[in-house]
Amino acid sequence: MILSRHSTILSCVPKKVTWNAAAISETFKDAKAYGFSVGGTPSFDWPYFKKKRDAYVKRLNGIYANNLGKDKIDQIQGWATFLSKREVEVKLDDGTAQIIKAKNILVATGGYPTIPNIPGREFCIDSDGFFDLEDRPKKIAVSGAGYIGVEMSGMLHALGTEVHFFIRGNTLLRTFDSMIQDKVTAEYERQGIQLHKGSQITKVDDLGNGIKRVHYKEGDKESTIEVDCVLWAVGRKPMIEGLKIDNLGIKLNEKGHIIVDEYQNTNVENIYALGDVCDRGFELTPVAIAAGRRLSDRLFGGQKDAHLEYSNIPSVVFAHPEIGSVGLTEPAAREKYGDTVKVYKTEFTAMYYAMMDQENKGPTAYKIVCEGPNERVVGLHIMGVGSSEILQGFAVAVKMGATKADFDRCVVSVIFRDLPGSDQS
């Protein structure tokens, strides 16, 4: 039995579709440098786009539902509560309840976005609410320096929204390598996103007619700004409310995630957890899918040691431009390997920008982090056009234990040495 609180695809698919729209908008802006005349700024029909995006997601959900039926899997819509370690009660959508017994129970309920408990929080939206917007906000306040805030701020700005981005620190993506933090922060400022560094939203008033007044502190200064939307992207919590897992003694970490071992086992026999609800990190859809497949192979496929290896899992931030990362950041590598760490990095202008004026050229920056006498690559951090696709091949190499020499032997358009501006430390 699988306990899952989401019966539809959320976030990742509609997010990438929206990013595609934003990227097309940027292409229109860049086209003039290549000799195209697009007749002014193209208009963007958000309601039309949302309708088509929602229809696409609905179709995908239908495909998944049909596949479950073909595989003779019963799908029961409702909210589950543990009665024992082999029994749950499901409250169905029609108000009735059904008790189900199973030898194995998997908790894969995911997580949900949070909004701080400030005055006026009811006038704000979270990342799920972003996809419910019926029209594009003309002016928005976004809070949260993580990848969700960075992605949504970048998409909205590219589509024409005036974006005020509130962050507590001085850089975006503070869990990423310092090079990525510095470069993406500078690039967002260059593009015209209004970053409020060292700031915190404290209150939101509803002024009517769709206008919100945002109260915020920026350093020691208190200010206000009026916008038509306030979006919080400050983190997610595991969706465990109502499951009553505490009655079974299932252990949680300090943030409420279910503690599991490398095989997705909880501390209670025959109860497993994976995805955003567990404590393994990497709250990414492909990670949850991969972990589920390995668990299925172990429980039902006769592969006794099947489990997901959580090391060197690549991740992409669909910022503007894209960001890719796999392995250790430079500080994490130095903490783990000490003085054996070497870092190679380079910055250059991608050929895509060759025809553009200097002020319109986006950055490209790459860093590889190596350890040991053989310079095994333990971290790779890239930012620039096409980084999401480039990372996939690099991630395989890092997973296989590639060295700096292996990278150098591969003839590609970017080599981490012998380039103007290349740096080794």
ROKELO-877485 format. One record per residue (C-alpha): residue number from 1; residue in one letter; x, y, z. Coordinates in Angstrom, 2 decimals, always signed. Example, Ala and Ser with C-alpha at 12.3 -4.5 7.8 and 13.67 -1.06 7.14 Angstrom:
! residues 2
PT   pos   code        xx        yy        zz
PT     1      a    +12.30     -4.50     +7.80
PT     2      s    +13.67     -1.06     +7.14
! end
This chain:
! residues 425
PT   pos   code        xx        yy        zz
PT     1      m     +0.00     +0.00     +0.00
PT     2      i     +1.27     +3.48     -0.87
PT     3      l     +0.05     +6.50     +1.07
PT     4      s     +0.23     +9.56     -1.17
PT     5      r     -1.47    +12.89     -0.58
PT     6      h     -1.14    +14.16     -4.16
PT     7      s     -3.29    +12.71     -6.91
PT     8      t     -2.10    +15.28     -9.47
PT     9      i     +1.22    +16.52    -10.79
PT    10      l     +2.25    +19.65     -8.95
PT    11      s     +5.05    +22.18     -9.36
PT    12      c     +7.77    +20.50    -11.46
PT    13      v     +5.88    +20.02    -14.74
PT    14      p     +3.92    +23.31    -14.81
PT    15      k     +7.05    +25.09    -13.53
PT    16      k     +9.15    +23.93    -16.48
PT    17      v     +6.36    +24.82    -18.91
PT    18      t     +6.25    +28.33    -17.41
PT    19      w    +10.04    +28.57    -17.60
PT    20      n     +9.83    +27.66    -21.29
PT    21      a     +7.43    +30.56    -21.83
PT    22      a     +9.81    +32.89    -19.97
PT    23      a    +12.75    +31.66    -22.06
PT    24      i    +10.81    +32.36    -25.27
PT    25      s    +10.10    +35.87    -24.00
PT    26      e    +13.83    +36.39    -23.47
PT    27      t    +14.51    +35.09    -26.98
PT    28      f    +12.22    +37.77    -28.40
PT    29      k    +14.28    +40.40    -26.59
PT    30      d    +17.52    +38.92    -27.89
PT    31      a    +16.32    +38.56    -31.48
PT    32      k    +17.02    +42.19    -32.42
PT    33      a    +20.76    +41.68    -31.93
PT    34      y    +20.61    +38.95    -34.59
PT    35      g    +18.86    +41.18    -37.09
PT    36      f    +15.25    +40.25    -36.45
PT    37      s    +12.55    +42.90    -36.26
PT    38      v     +9.76    +41.65    -34.01
PT    39      g     +7.66    +44.81    -34.13
PT    40      g     +8.02    +46.00    -30.56
PT    41      t     +7.46    +44.03    -27.38
PT    42      p     +5.33    +40.93    -28.03
PT    43      s     +2.29    +40.64    -25.79
PT    44      f     +1.84    +37.63    -23.53
PT    45      d     -1.63    +36.17    -22.96
PT    46      w     -1.36    +34.66    -19.46
PT    47      p     -4.98    +33.36    -19.30
PT    48      y     -4.51    +31.56    -22.63
PT    49      f     -1.17    +30.15    -21.46
PT    50      k     -2.58    +29.02    -18.10
PT    51      k     -5.52    +27.29    -19.79
PT    52      k     -3.20    +25.31    -22.08
PT    53      r     -0.75    +24.55    -19.26
PT    54      d     -3.55    +23.27    -17.01
PT    55      a     -4.92    +21.13    -19.84
PT    56      y     -1.47    +19.62    -20.40
PT    57      v     -1.09    +18.77    -16.71
PT    58      k     -4.62    +17.32    -16.64
PT    59      r     -3.80    +15.13    -19.63
PT    60      l     -0.62    +13.87    -17.95
PT    61      n     -2.55    +13.04    -14.79
PT    62      g     -5.02    +11.11    -16.90
PT    63      i     -2.20     +9.13    -18.51
PT    64      y     -0.80     +8.20    -15.08
PT    65      a     -4.25     +7.19    -13.86
PT    66      n     -4.80     +5.03    -16.94
PT    67      n     -1.43     +3.35    -16.47
PT    68      l     -2.34     +2.49    -12.89
PT    69      g     -5.53     +0.89    -14.17
PT    70      k     -3.65     -1.09    -16.82
PT    71      d     -1.34     -2.43    -14.12
PT    72      k     -4.40     -3.42    -12.05
PT    73      i     -3.52     -1.03     -9.24
PT    74      d     -6.41     +0.22     -7.14
PT    75      q     -6.34     +3.97     -6.57
PT    76      i     -8.35     +5.16     -3.57
PT    77      q     -8.86     +8.91     -3.20
PT    78      g     -8.96    +10.03     +0.41
PT    79      w     -7.04    +10.89     +3.57
PT    80      a     -5.33     +8.07     +5.43
PT    81      t     -4.76     +7.60     +9.16
PT    82      f     -2.72     +4.80    +10.70
PT    83      l     -4.68     +2.44    +12.94
PT    84      s     -1.75     +0.03    +13.38
PT    85      k     +1.49     -0.74    +11.58
PT    86      r     -0.45     -2.90     +9.09
PT    87      e     -3.75     -1.06     +8.95
PT    88      v     -4.97     +2.38     +7.85
PT    89      e     -8.32     +4.07     +7.67
PT    90      v     -9.01     +6.14     +4.57
PT    91      k    -11.64     +8.85     +4.66
PT    92      l    -13.04     +8.94     +1.15
PT    93      d    -14.11    +11.99     -0.79
PT    94      d    -17.77    +11.06     -0.38
PT    95      g    -17.49    +11.22     +3.43
PT    96      t    -17.36     +7.48     +4.05
PT    97      a    -14.35     +5.58     +5.39
PT    98      q    -12.55     +2.43     +4.33
PT    99      i    -10.15     +0.30     +6.37
PT   100      i     -7.27     -1.27     +4.46
PT   101      k     -4.78     -3.84     +5.70
PT   102      a     -1.40     -4.43     +4.10
PT   103      k     +1.85     -6.26     +4.76
PT   104      n     +3.93     -3.28     +3.61
PT   105      i     +2.98     +0.41     +3.86
PT   106      l     +4.89     +3.18     +2.10
PT   107      v     +4.47     +6.80     +3.19
PT   108      a     +5.03     +9.05     +0.17
PT   109      t     +2.85    +12.02     +1.06
PT   110      g     +5.35    +14.68     -0.01
PT   111      g     +5.53    +18.16     +1.43
PT   112      y     +3.72    +21.47     +1.26
PT   113      p     +4.86    +25.10     +1.05
PT   114      t     +4.70    +27.27     +4.14
PT   115      i     +3.84    +30.91     +4.80
PT   116      p     +5.14    +32.56     +7.99
PT   117      n     +2.62    +33.47    +10.65
PT   118      i     +2.64    +37.22    +10.09
PT   119      p     -0.30    +39.65    +10.08
PT   120      g     -1.96    +39.46     +6.68
PT   121      r     -0.60    +36.05     +5.69
PT   122      e     -4.08    +35.20     +4.37
PT   123      f     -3.56    +37.80     +1.62
PT   124      c     -0.46    +36.03     +0.30
PT   125      i     +0.10    +33.02     -1.92
PT   126      d     +2.66    +30.20     -1.85
PT   127      s     +4.34    +28.35     -4.71
PT   128      d     +1.23    +26.19     -5.26
PT   129      g     -0.87    +29.36     -5.46
PT   130      f     +1.46    +30.66     -8.15
PT   131      f     -0.01    +28.13    -10.58
PT   132      d     -3.54    +29.22     -9.71
PT   133      l     -2.95    +32.84    -10.76
PT   134      e     -5.53    +33.73    -13.38
PT   135      d     -3.45    +36.58    -14.77
PT   136      r     +0.14    +37.77    -14.64
PT   137      p     +0.83    +40.08    -11.70
PT   138      k     +1.99    +43.48    -12.83
PT   139      k     +3.99    +43.98     -9.64
PT   140      i     +4.91    +41.30     -7.13
PT   141      a     +6.77    +40.88     -3.85
PT   142      v     +8.62    +37.57     -3.51
PT   143      s    +10.21    +36.35     -0.28
PT   144      g    +12.68    +33.44     -0.16
PT   145      a    +16.22    +33.12     -1.51
PT   146      g    +16.02    +29.39     -2.30
PT   147      y    +15.59    +27.80     -5.69
PT   148      i    +11.79    +28.18     -5.76
PT   149      g    +11.96    +31.91     -5.11
PT   150      v    +14.79    +32.31     -7.62
PT   151      e    +12.94    +30.37    -10.31
PT   152      m     +9.60    +32.11     -9.91
PT   153      s    +11.14    +35.57     -9.64
PT   154      g    +13.14    +34.97    -12.80
PT   155      m    +10.14    +33.64    -14.72
PT   156      l     +7.87    +36.51    -13.73
PT   157      h    +10.50    +39.12    -14.52
PT   158      a    +11.12    +37.61    -17.96
PT   159      l     +7.38    +37.70    -18.67
PT   160      g     +7.14    +41.38    -17.81
PT   161      t     +6.29    +41.58    -14.10
PT   162      e     +8.00    +44.14    -11.87
PT   163      v     +9.64    +41.92     -9.26
PT   164      h    +10.66    +42.99     -5.75
PT   165      f    +12.68    +40.13     -4.28
PT   166      f    +13.09    +40.10     -0.48
PT   167      i    +15.97    +38.04     +0.95
PT   168      r    +17.33    +37.88     +4.50
PT   169      g    +20.98    +37.60     +3.45
PT   170      n    +23.01    +39.25     +0.73
PT   171      t    +23.00    +36.45     -1.85
PT   172      l    +20.58    +34.05     -3.47
PT   173      l    +20.79    +30.24     -3.25
PT   174      r    +22.79    +30.18     -0.03
PT   175      t    +23.06    +26.36     +0.03
PT   176      f    +24.86    +26.39     -3.33
PT   177      d    +28.53    +27.01     -4.03
PT   178      s    +29.68    +30.56     -3.35
PT   179      m    +30.46    +31.13     -7.02
PT   180      i    +26.86    +30.35     -7.94
PT   181      q    +25.53    +32.56     -5.14
PT   182      d    +27.57    +35.57     -6.22
PT   183      k    +26.97    +35.19     -9.95
PT   184      v    +23.22    +34.63     -9.86
PT   185      t    +22.72    +37.50     -7.41
PT   186      a    +24.68    +39.90     -9.60
PT   187      e    +22.89    +38.69    -12.73
PT   188      y    +19.43    +39.16    -11.26
PT   189      e    +20.36    +42.69    -10.26
PT   190      r    +21.75    +43.36    -13.74
PT   191      q    +18.54    +42.17    -15.33
PT   192      g    +16.51    +44.62    -13.26
PT   193      i    +14.99    +42.45    -10.54
PT   194      q    +14.84    +44.68     -7.47
PT   195      l    +16.63    +42.80     -4.71
PT   196      h    +15.95    +43.87     -1.13
PT   197      k    +18.93    +42.42     +0.70
PT   198      g    +18.95    +41.90     +4.44
PT   199      s    +15.19    +42.36     +4.43
PT   200      q    +12.16    +40.73     +5.97
PT   201      i     +8.45    +41.13     +5.24
PT   202      t     +6.64    +41.75     +8.53
PT   203      k     +3.02    +42.51     +7.59
PT   204      v     +0.67    +42.59     +4.59
PT   205      d     -2.45    +44.75     +4.29
PT   206      d     -5.24    +44.23     +1.77
PT   207      l     -6.08    +47.65     +0.31
PT   208      g     -8.81    +46.33     -1.97
PT   209      n     -9.01    +46.23     -5.76
PT   210      g     -6.30    +43.60     -5.74
PT   211      i     -3.67    +45.83     -4.15
PT   212      k     -1.56    +44.71     -1.17
PT   213      r     +0.62    +46.89     +1.02
PT   214      v     +3.78    +45.09     +2.13
PT   215      h     +5.50    +46.22     +5.31
PT   216      y     +9.14    +45.20     +5.52
PT   217      k    +12.38    +45.83     +7.34
PT   218      e    +15.53    +46.37     +5.32
PT   219      g    +18.37    +46.61     +7.78
PT   220      d    +17.27    +49.12    +10.40
PT   221      k    +14.86    +50.84     +8.04
PT   222      e    +11.12    +50.11     +7.94
PT   223      s     +9.35    +50.68     +4.63
PT   224      t     +6.26    +49.76     +2.65
PT   225      i     +5.55    +48.94     -0.96
PT   226      e     +2.30    +48.36     -2.81
PT   227      v     +1.98    +45.33     -5.10
PT   228      d     -0.79    +43.20     -6.56
PT   229      c     +0.62    +39.89     -5.33
PT   230      v     +2.76    +38.62     -2.45
PT   231      l     +4.47    +35.25     -2.99
PT   232      w     +6.21    +33.30     -0.23
PT   233      a     +8.85    +30.72     -1.16
PT   234      v    +10.54    +30.20     +2.20
PT   235      g    +10.49    +26.43     +2.51
PT   236      r     +8.34    +23.35     +2.73
PT   237      k     +7.21    +21.00     +5.48
PT   238      p     +6.62    +17.25     +5.32
PT   239      m     +2.95    +16.36     +4.98
PT   240      i     +2.42    +14.12     +8.01
PT   241      e     -0.52    +15.87     +9.71
PT   242      g     -3.41    +13.51    +10.22
PT   243      l     -1.44    +10.33     +9.62
PT   244      k     -1.08     +9.77    +13.39
PT   245      i     +2.31     +8.20    +12.87
PT   246      d     +3.25     +9.20    +16.40
PT   247      n     +0.88     +6.48    +17.65
PT   248      l     +3.21     +3.92    +16.04
PT   249      g     +6.40     +5.45    +17.41
PT   250      i     +7.76     +6.32    +13.97
PT   251      k    +10.79     +8.53    +14.54
PT   252      l    +11.00    +12.04    +13.10
PT   253      n    +13.89    +14.46    +12.84
PT   254      e    +13.85    +17.98    +14.24
PT   255      k    +12.09    +19.32    +11.12
PT   256      g     +9.34    +16.69    +11.18
PT   257      h    +10.68    +14.47     +8.40
PT   258      i    +10.39    +10.70     +8.82
PT   259      i    +13.80     +9.21     +9.61
PT   260      v    +14.78     +6.39     +7.24
PT   261      d    +17.91     +4.38     +6.51
PT   262      e    +19.51     +3.94     +3.10
PT   263      y    +16.86     +1.32     +2.22
PT   264      q    +13.94     +3.69     +3.03
PT   265      n    +13.12     +1.69     +6.18
PT   266      t    +11.59     +3.56     +9.10
PT   267      n    +12.21     +2.31    +12.63
PT   268      v     +8.88     +0.41    +12.43
PT   269      e     +8.99     -2.90    +10.60
PT   270      n     +7.34     -2.97     +7.15
PT   271      i     +6.67     +0.78     +7.12
PT   272      y     +8.75     +2.76     +4.62
PT   273      a     +9.00     +6.40     +3.59
PT   274      l    +10.49     +8.21     +0.60
PT   275      g    +10.37    +11.52     -1.22
PT   276      d     +9.91    +14.88     +0.44
PT   277      v     +8.34    +13.36     +3.56
PT   278      c    +11.55    +11.54     +4.57
PT   279      d    +14.85    +12.89     +5.86
PT   280      r    +17.17    +11.88     +3.01
PT   281      g    +17.17    +15.35     +1.46
PT   282      f    +17.12    +16.02     -2.29
PT   283      e    +13.45    +17.00     -2.43
PT   284      l    +13.23    +16.39     -6.15
PT   285      t    +10.64    +14.41     -8.12
PT   286      p    +13.14    +12.18    -10.01
PT   287      v    +14.80    +11.27     -6.70
PT   288      a    +11.50    +10.11     -5.21
PT   289      i    +10.72     +8.10     -8.36
PT   290      a    +14.15     +6.46     -8.33
PT   291      a    +13.91     +5.65     -4.62
PT   292      g    +10.48     +4.10     -5.17
PT   293      r    +11.74     +1.92     -7.99
PT   294      r    +14.67     +0.66     -5.93
PT   295      l    +12.37     -0.09     -3.00
PT   296      s    +10.00     -2.00     -5.28
PT   297      d    +12.93     -3.96     -6.70
PT   298      r    +13.99     -4.92     -3.18
PT   299      l    +10.55     -5.82     -1.81
PT   300      f     +9.09     -7.52     -4.87
PT   301      g    +11.83     -7.99     -7.46
PT   302      g    +14.21    -10.23     -5.58
PT   303      q    +16.99     -7.62     -5.52
PT   304      k    +17.89     -7.79     -1.83
PT   305      d    +20.40     -4.92     -1.88
PT   306      a    +18.48     -2.56     -4.15
PT   307      h    +18.51     +1.00     -2.81
PT   308      l    +19.10     +4.51     -4.07
PT   309      e    +22.57     +5.97     -3.67
PT   310      y    +22.02     +9.53     -2.53
PT   311      s    +25.55    +10.74     -3.23
PT   312      n    +26.28    +12.91     -6.27
PT   313      i    +22.67    +13.50     -7.26
PT   314      p    +22.61    +16.39     -9.76
PT   315      s    +20.18    +19.26     -9.40
PT   316      v    +19.18    +22.12    -11.68
PT   317      v    +17.77    +25.53    -10.87
PT   318      f    +15.72    +26.94    -13.72
PT   319      a    +16.92    +30.44    -13.08
PT   320      h    +17.81    +32.99    -15.76
PT   321      p    +20.32    +31.74    -16.80
PT   322      e    +20.12    +28.10    -15.76
PT   323      i    +22.21    +26.67    -12.92
PT   324      g    +23.48    +23.13    -12.47
PT   325      s    +25.22    +21.49     -9.54
PT   326      v    +26.43    +18.01     -8.62
PT   327      g    +28.60    +16.87     -5.74
PT   328      l    +30.25    +18.93     -3.04
PT   329      t    +30.56    +22.69     -2.81
PT   330      e    +34.06    +24.03     -2.35
PT   331      p    +33.64    +24.64     +1.43
PT   332      a    +32.13    +21.17     +1.93
PT   333      a    +34.97    +19.56     -0.02
PT   334      r    +37.61    +21.41     +1.99
PT   335      e    +35.92    +20.35     +5.21
PT   336      k    +35.88    +16.71     +4.08
PT   337      y    +39.23    +16.42     +2.27
PT   338      g    +41.29    +19.28     +3.72
PT   339      d    +44.39    +20.49     +1.89
PT   340      t    +44.06    +17.89     -0.87
PT   341      v    +41.34    +19.99     -2.55
PT   342      k    +42.04    +21.91     -5.75
PT   343      v    +39.56    +24.14     -7.52
PT   344      y    +39.46    +25.06    -11.20
PT   345      k    +37.12    +27.71    -12.51
PT   346      t    +36.52    +29.76    -15.60
PT   347      e    +34.22    +32.54    -16.74
PT   348      f    +33.49    +33.53    -20.30
PT   349      t    +30.82    +34.90    -22.60
PT   350      a    +28.80    +32.23    -24.39
PT   351      m    +28.72    +32.52    -28.16
PT   352      y    +24.96    +33.05    -27.97
PT   353      y    +25.70    +36.58    -26.72
PT   354      a    +28.36    +37.37    -29.34
PT   355      m    +26.02    +39.58    -31.37
PT   356      m    +24.71    +41.55    -28.40
PT   357      d    +25.81    +44.78    -26.79
PT   358      q    +27.97    +44.30    -23.71
PT   359      e    +25.27    +45.37    -21.26
PT   360      n    +22.96    +42.64    -22.59
PT   361      k    +25.38    +39.74    -22.31
PT   362      g    +24.66    +37.12    -19.68
PT   363      p    +27.36    +35.35    -17.65
PT   364      t    +28.74    +31.85    -17.95
PT   365      a    +30.75    +30.47    -15.03
PT   366      y    +32.03    +26.95    -14.37
PT   367      k    +33.83    +25.46    -11.36
PT   368      i    +35.13    +21.99    -10.71
PT   369      v    +36.21    +20.87     -7.24
PT   370      c    +38.85    +18.11     -7.10
PT   371      e    +40.45    +16.09     -4.32
PT   372      g    +43.53    +13.93     -3.94
PT   373      p    +46.68    +13.44     -6.02
PT   374      n    +44.62    +12.13     -8.95
PT   375      e    +42.33    +15.16     -8.77
PT   376      r    +39.11    +13.19     -8.61
PT   377      v    +36.20    +15.52     -9.39
PT   378      v    +33.95    +15.70     -6.33
PT   379      g    +31.96    +18.80     -7.25
PT   380      l    +30.81    +20.59    -10.38
PT   381      h    +28.95    +23.90    -10.43
PT   382      i    +27.86    +25.58    -13.65
PT   383      m    +25.80    +28.60    -14.63
PT   384      g    +24.92    +29.72    -18.12
PT   385      v    +22.96    +28.96    -21.27
PT   386      g    +22.06    +25.26    -21.55
PT   387      s    +23.35    +24.29    -18.11
PT   388      s    +20.40    +22.00    -17.41
PT   389      e    +21.28    +19.74    -20.35
PT   390      i    +25.05    +20.06    -19.99
PT   391      l    +24.90    +18.88    -16.39
PT   392      q    +23.46    +15.49    -17.27
PT   393      g    +26.59    +14.23    -19.00
PT   394      f    +28.89    +15.75    -16.43
PT   395      a    +26.88    +14.15    -13.63
PT   396      v    +27.48    +10.69    -15.08
PT   397      a    +31.21    +11.41    -15.19
PT   398      v    +31.28    +12.61    -11.58
PT   399      k    +29.27     +9.58    -10.47
PT   400      m    +31.82     +7.32    -12.18
PT   401      g    +34.74     +8.97    -10.38
PT   402      a    +36.16    +11.00    -13.27
PT   403      t    +39.34    +12.98    -12.69
PT   404      k    +40.46    +16.38    -13.88
PT   405      a    +42.67    +14.59    -16.42
PT   406      d    +39.60    +12.77    -17.78
PT   407      f    +37.91    +16.12    -18.29
PT   408      d    +41.00    +17.52    -20.03
PT   409      r    +41.23    +14.54    -22.42
PT   410      c    +37.70    +15.20    -23.65
PT   411      v    +37.77    +17.70    -26.52
PT   412      v    +34.87    +20.08    -25.92
PT   413      s    +34.19    +23.75    -26.38
PT   414      v    +35.01    +24.44    -22.74
PT   415      i    +38.16    +23.17    -21.04
PT   416      f    +38.95    +24.19    -17.49
PT   417      r    +42.45    +25.36    -18.28
PT   418      d    +44.21    +27.31    -21.02
PT   419      l    +41.22    +29.65    -21.30
PT   420      p    +41.54    +33.40    -20.88
PT   421      g    +40.47    +34.21    -17.36
PT   422      s    +40.84    +30.61    -16.16
PT   423      d    +41.82    +30.34    -12.53
PT   424      q    +43.17    +27.56    -10.35
PT   425      s    +43.29    +27.64     -6.56
! end
